Amino acid sequence: MNSTATYPIEKEKGSKKIWKFLLAEFKPKGKILTPFNIISVPVILVGLVIIVIRFWKGIGTVTNLTQEVPWGLWIGFDVVTGVAFAGGAYVITFMVYILNMHKYKSIVRVTVLNGFLAYVFYAGALLLDLGRPWNVINPIIGNNFGTSSVLFLVAWHFLLYMIAQLIEFSPAIAEWLGARRARKILSGMTLAAVIFGITLSTLHQSGLGALYLMAKEKIHPLWYSEFIPVMFFVSSIFAGLSMVIFEGSISHKVFFDQISDKNHHAHKKIVIGLSKICAATMFAYFFLQVLIFVHGQHYNLLNTPMGYWYLTEIIGFVFVPMLLFVLGYKRNNVLAVKIASIATILGIILNRLNVTVIGFRWDAATQYYPTWMEIVVTLTVIFTEIWIFRWVINRMPVLRESPEWAKDNH
């Protein structure tokens, strides 16, 4: 690969040339009228209008949120579910940098990029849900909450983890800009950022679950337990890795020309290896769920509509995908692993929404249902994240090889 052609700023100096380079990079690459673009652009435009109305007229004009149900789809899906899917970043970096499992090194950058964008956009979605967004500073400084509040801890974990992930990804940005000295300094900070980020992740994944410990009387007994923080943490492991498998499979088709032959051939081994970890953590999760159910002695609730829904989640979207992961690993069947990853992703969405929306105030006279505007804004957040992800992939050395000068500094 010609590094000069790929990274034109590498040998150029001066602010004018830098600005020229950046302006050139913002020009569209590839086809414009693709199915994704045709679908996503109108949704994003409508979503932006709704966001303006939300900040102009208030949150009640675009949502069905009330004083009884203050958290809805934007928290349950955009934040709580999205953060679980972003868990792949801390798991993969732990495996590569701490356990020295180098066969997964080729997917570190793309996984960290996914995690970073997820946290940035879900933190942004959090602002949409606050009645007075300018008060977002309160949990960070402990005002009106106190430093012992779970919100205080989660807010700081989110903030610091986004910084840690940015440092982890920053060598790719330096390579894109041709900043050799900066790249060397940032690469030296990577391991410390990884260790710090892993610590923060284990805390805030469980911290999000801890937020719901105070809602015992509001969450259905089949989904509430004092072990919600532990279950959120354990499930974030296989949720994140399932998303890595799913997104990695799509990226290998969409960005096929950017991936080296070596990494193409390694893709199958990576997917099969991740399936083993998913199966093991899902078994631990399923076993813990059985223990919690037996300890709670909620046998009488199984023969109810919510009980059937609970069994659908546990058996259909935990036990069955776990068996598919085992089958895929034993038989070296990538298709079975991919199907299992999709089922697992659906199961995580179901679980998080059961805790935060469906099973929350399930016995209230008036049930919460998201408005079409809440759904459009959620799709806007997801589509915008994909647009930026695609822009970065097409310009920075995330999936493709680093320039030769960067390899020499490894």
C-alpha positions in Angstrom: 0.0 0.0 0.0 1.3 3.4 -0.9 1.3 5.3 2.4 1.9 8.7 0.7 -1.3 8.3 -1.3 -3.3 7.0 1.6 -2.1 9.6 4.1 -1.4 12.7 2.0 -0.7 14.9 5.0 2.2 12.8 6.2 4.8 14.8 4.2 3.0 18.1 4.1 3.4 21.0 6.5 1.6 24.3 7.1 -1.9 25.1 8.3 -3.2 25.8 4.8 -2.2 22.3 3.6 -3.7 20.8 6.8 -7.0 22.5 6.2 -6.9 21.5 2.5 -6.4 17.9 3.6 -9.2 18.0 6.1 -11.6 19.6 3.6 -10.7 16.9 1.1 -11.4 14.2 3.6 -14.9 15.5 4.2 -15.9 15.0 0.6 -18.1 12.0 0.0 -16.5 8.7 -1.1 -18.3 6.0 -2.9 -21.9 5.8 -4.1 -24.3 8.4 -2.7 -27.7 6.8 -3.6 -27.3 3.6 -1.6 -30.3 1.9 0.2 -28.9 2.9 3.6 -28.4 6.5 2.6 -31.9 6.7 1.0 -33.5 5.3 4.2 -31.3 7.0 6.8 -31.2 10.6 5.5 -34.9 11.3 5.7 -35.1 9.7 9.2 -32.2 11.8 10.4 -33.7 15.0 9.1 -37.1 14.3 10.7 -35.3 13.3 13.9 -33.4 16.6 14.0 -36.6 18.5 13.7 -38.1 16.5 16.6 -35.0 17.2 18.7 -35.4 20.9 18.1 -39.1 20.7 19.1 -38.1 18.7 22.2 -35.7 21.5 23.4 -38.0 24.3 22.3 -41.4 23.0 23.6 -40.3 20.6 26.2 -39.9 16.8 26.6 -43.6 16.2 27.1 -44.4 17.4 23.6 -42.6 14.5 21.9 -42.7 11.7 24.4 -45.2 9.8 26.6 -43.1 10.2 29.7 -44.8 11.1 33.0 -43.9 11.7 36.6 -44.8 8.0 37.2 -42.7 6.8 34.3 -39.8 9.3 33.9 -37.5 7.0 32.0 -38.6 5.5 28.7 -37.2 4.3 25.4 -34.4 6.9 25.3 -33.0 5.5 28.6 -34.0 1.9 28.3 -32.7 1.4 24.7 -30.4 4.2 23.8 -28.4 4.2 27.1 -28.9 1.0 29.1 -29.1 -1.4 26.1 -26.5 0.5 24.0 -23.9 0.5 26.8 -24.3 -3.3 27.1 -23.5 -3.7 23.4 -20.5 -1.4 23.8 -19.1 -3.9 26.3 -17.1 -5.6 23.5 -14.5 -2.8 23.7 -13.4 -3.6 27.3 -13.6 -7.3 26.8 -11.5 -7.3 23.6 -8.9 -4.9 24.9 -8.6 -7.0 28.1 -8.1 -10.2 26.0 -5.4 -8.6 23.7 -3.5 -6.2 26.1 -3.8 -8.1 29.4 -4.2 -11.7 28.4 -1.9 -11.4 25.3 -4.4 -13.1 23.0 -2.9 -11.6 19.9 -5.1 -13.4 17.4 -7.8 -10.8 18.3 -5.5 -7.8 17.7 -6.8 -7.1 14.2 -10.3 -6.2 15.6 -9.1 -4.1 18.5 -9.3 -0.7 16.7 -12.7 -1.3 15.1 -14.1 -2.6 18.4 -12.8 0.4 20.4 -14.1 2.8 17.7 -17.6 1.2 18.0 -17.4 1.5 21.8 -16.3 5.1 21.7 -19.0 6.2 19.3 -21.6 4.3 21.2 -20.7 6.0 24.5 -20.6 9.5 22.8 -24.0 9.1 21.2 -25.7 7.4 24.1 -24.4 10.1 26.4 -25.9 12.6 23.9 -29.2 10.6 24.0 -29.1 11.0 27.7 -29.3 14.8 27.3 -32.5 14.4 25.3 -34.1 12.6 28.3 -33.3 15.2 30.9 -36.1 17.7 31.5 -33.5 20.4 31.9 -30.4 19.3 30.0 -28.2 22.1 31.4 -28.5 20.3 34.8 -26.4 17.4 33.5 -23.5 18.9 35.4 -25.2 18.0 38.7 -24.4 14.3 38.8 -20.8 15.0 37.9 -20.2 17.6 40.6 -22.4 15.8 43.1 -24.8 18.7 43.4 -28.3 17.7 44.7 -27.2 14.1 44.6 -24.2 13.7 46.8 -20.9 11.9 46.0 -22.4 8.6 47.3 -25.1 8.6 44.6 -25.0 5.8 42.0 -25.7 8.5 39.4 -22.5 10.4 40.5 -20.4 7.2 40.0 -22.0 6.3 36.6 -21.6 9.9 35.4 -17.9 10.0 36.2 -17.4 6.4 34.8 -19.0 7.5 31.5 -17.0 10.6 31.3 -13.6 9.0 32.1 -14.3 5.9 30.0 -15.0 8.0 26.9 -11.6 9.8 27.5 -9.9 6.4 27.9 -11.4 5.0 24.7 -10.4 8.2 22.8 -6.8 7.7 24.0 -6.9 4.0 23.0 -8.1 5.0 19.5 -5.9 8.1 19.1 -2.9 6.3 17.4 -5.2 5.6 14.4 -6.0 9.3 14.3 -2.3 10.2 14.5 -1.6 7.8 11.6 -4.3 9.3 9.5 -2.8 12.8 10.1 0.7 11.6 9.6 1.7 12.8 13.1 4.6 10.5 13.9 5.7 12.1 17.1 2.1 12.3 18.4 1.5 8.7 17.4 4.6 7.5 19.4 3.4 9.4 22.5 -0.2 8.2 22.2 0.8 4.6 21.7 2.8 4.7 24.9 -0.3 5.8 26.7 -2.4 2.9 25.3 -1.8 0.3 27.9 -2.5 2.6 30.8 -5.7 3.8 29.1 -6.8 0.2 28.6 -6.3 -0.8 32.2 -8.1 2.3 33.4 -10.9 1.7 30.9 -11.4 -1.9 31.8 -11.7 -0.9 35.5 -14.3 1.8 34.7 -16.3 -0.6 32.5 -16.7 -3.3 35.1 -17.9 -0.6 37.4 -20.4 1.3 35.3 -21.8 -1.8 33.5 -22.9 -3.0 37.0 -23.6 0.6 38.1 -26.4 1.0 35.5 -28.1 -2.1 37.1 -27.6 -0.6 40.5 -29.7 2.4 39.5 -32.7 0.1 39.5 -32.1 -1.3 42.9 -34.1 1.6 44.3 -37.1 0.7 42.2 -38.0 -2.6 43.9 -41.7 -1.8 44.2 -41.9 -0.7 40.5 -40.1 -3.5 38.7 -41.8 -6.9 38.1 -40.6 -9.5 40.6 -39.3 -11.8 37.9 -36.9 -9.1 36.7 -36.0 -7.5 40.0 -33.4 -8.8 42.4 -30.5 -7.5 44.5 -28.2 -9.0 41.9 -29.2 -6.8 39.0 -25.7 -5.1 39.0 -24.0 -8.5 38.7 -26.4 -9.7 36.0 -25.9 -6.5 34.0 -22.1 -6.9 34.2 -22.0 -10.6 33.2 -24.5 -10.1 30.4 -22.5 -7.1 29.0 -19.6 -9.6 28.2 -21.6 -11.8 25.8 -23.7 -8.8 24.7 -20.6 -6.9 23.6 -18.9 -9.9 22.0 -22.1 -10.8 20.1 -22.2 -7.3 18.7 -18.5 -7.7 17.7 -19.4 -10.8 15.8 -22.5 -9.2 14.2 -20.8 -5.9 13.2 -17.6 -7.7 12.2 -19.5 -9.9 9.8 -21.1 -6.9 8.2 -17.9 -4.9 8.1 -16.1 -7.8 6.3 -18.6 -7.5 3.5 -19.1 -3.7 3.3 -15.4 -2.8 3.8 -14.0 -5.9 2.1 -11.4 -4.0 0.1 -9.8 -2.5 3.2 -9.1 -5.7 4.9 -5.8 -7.6 4.2 -5.9 -11.2 3.0 -4.3 -12.2 6.3 -7.1 -10.7 8.4 -9.7 -12.1 6.0 -8.4 -15.6 6.6 -8.2 -14.9 10.4 -11.9 -13.8 10.6 -13.3 -17.3 10.9 -11.0 -18.2 13.7 -11.8 -15.0 15.5 -15.6 -15.6 15.3 -15.2 -19.2 16.4 -13.0 -18.2 19.3 -15.5 -15.5 20.5 -18.3 -18.0 20.3 -16.6 -20.1 23.0 -16.3 -17.1 25.3 -20.0 -16.2 24.6 -21.1 -19.7 25.4 -19.2 -19.8 28.7 -20.4 -16.4 29.9 -24.0 -17.2 28.8 -23.9 -20.4 30.8 -22.8 -18.5 33.9 -25.6 -15.9 33.3 -28.2 -18.6 32.8 -27.1 -20.5 35.9 -27.2 -17.3 38.0 -30.7 -16.5 36.6 -31.9 -20.0 37.7 -30.4 -19.5 41.2 -32.0 -16.0 41.5 -35.4 -17.4 40.4 -35.2 -20.3 42.9 -34.1 -18.0 45.7 -37.0 -15.6 45.0 -39.5 -18.5 44.9 -41.7 -16.8 42.3 -43.0 -20.1 40.9 -46.6 -18.9 41.0 -45.7 -16.0 38.6 -44.7 -18.4 35.8 -48.3 -19.2 34.9 -49.1 -15.6 34.0 -48.6 -13.5 30.8 -45.5 -11.9 32.3 -44.3 -15.3 33.4 -44.5 -16.6 29.8 -42.7 -13.5 28.6 -40.0 -14.2 31.2 -39.6 -17.8 30.0 -39.4 -16.5 26.4 -36.5 -14.3 27.3 -34.6 -16.8 29.4 -35.1 -19.9 27.3 -35.6 -18.5 23.8 -32.9 -15.8 24.0 -30.4 -17.1 26.5 -30.5 -20.9 26.7 -31.1 -21.5 22.9 -28.4 -19.1 21.7 -26.0 -20.5 24.2 -26.5 -24.0 22.7 -26.0 -22.5 19.2 -22.7 -20.9 20.3 -21.6 -24.3 21.6 -22.7 -26.0 18.4 -20.9 -23.4 16.3 -17.7 -23.8 18.3 -17.8 -27.7 18.3 -18.6 -28.0 14.6 -16.6 -24.9 13.5 -19.8 -23.6 12.0 -19.6 -19.8 11.5 -23.3 -19.6 10.4 -24.5 -21.1 13.6 -22.4 -18.6 15.6 -23.7 -15.6 13.6 -27.3 -16.8 14.1 -26.6 -17.1 17.8 -25.1 -13.6 18.0 -28.2 -12.1 16.4 -30.5 -14.0 18.8 -28.3 -12.9 21.7 -28.5 -9.3 20.6 -32.3 -9.5 20.5 -32.2 -11.2 24.0 -30.2 -8.4 25.5 -32.6 -5.8 24.0 -35.5 -7.8 25.5 -33.8 -8.1 28.9 -32.9 -4.4 29.2 -36.3 -3.2 28.0 -38.0 -5.7 30.4 -36.2 -4.1 33.3 -36.4 -0.5 32.3 -39.7 -0.2 30.3 -41.9 -3.3 29.9 -41.5 -4.7 33.5 -41.4 -1.2 35.0 -44.7 -0.2 36.5 -46.2 -3.1 34.7 -49.3 -3.0 37.0 -50.0 0.7 36.5 -53.5 1.7 35.2 -52.0 3.6 32.3 -49.1 1.9 30.5 -46.2 3.7 28.9 -45.7 3.3 25.2 -43.1 5.3 23.2 -44.4 7.8 20.7 -43.5 7.5 17.0 -41.3 10.6 17.6 -39.3 8.8 20.4 -38.7 5.9 18.0 -37.6 8.2 15.2 -35.1 10.0 17.5 -33.7 6.7 18.6 -33.2 5.7 14.9 -31.6 9.1 14.3 -29.1 8.4 17.0 -28.3 5.0 15.5 -28.1 6.1 11.9 -25.9 9.1 12.7 -23.5 6.9 14.6 -23.3 4.5 11.6 -22.6 7.5 9.3 -19.7 8.7 11.4 -18.4 5.1 11.8 -18.4 4.6 8.1 -16.7 8.0 7.5 -13.9 7.0 10.0 -13.5 3.5 8.5 -13.1 4.9 5.0 -10.4 7.4 6.0 -8.5 6.1 9.0 -6.4 2.9 9.4 -9.0 1.0 11.4 -9.6 -2.1 9.3 -6.7 -1.6 6.9 -3.1 -1.8 7.7 -1.2 1.0 9.3 1.4 2.9 7.3 4.9 1.5 7.2 6.3 4.2 9.5 3.8 3.4 12.2 4.6 -0.3 11.9 8.2 0.4 12.6 7.2 2.0 15.9 5.2 -1.0 17.2 
